[in-house]
Amino acid sequence: MSKKEKEPTYKLFDKEYNQEELNALTDEQKTMIQHRDDLMNKIGRAEFNLIQMRFGLKAFEDGLKETFEEDSEEAEVVK
């Protein structure tokens, strides 16, 4: 690794851990970090999906609302 490249670190509880420090963790700690990372990824995907679902719901509700307005306009023309 060149001097310009920074060694990769892992931030946890406002502290940066270098690879040597991570290697010194117990197996239990390493497993818990993996679970934490996996859960954070799942939460991020869930938030993304929720935004997507809300947008889709709004689009369908807007489309449905338009059909009711069209039905109302057609009923007025028939009168």
WOTA-V102187 format. One record per pair of residues at least 24 apart in sequence whose C-alpha atoms are under 10 Angstrom apart, sorted by the first residue. I is the first residue (numbers start at 1). GAP is how many residues later the second one is. D is the distance in Angstrom with one decimal. If there is no record, write none. Layout:
{{I GAP D} {I GAP D}}
This chain:
none
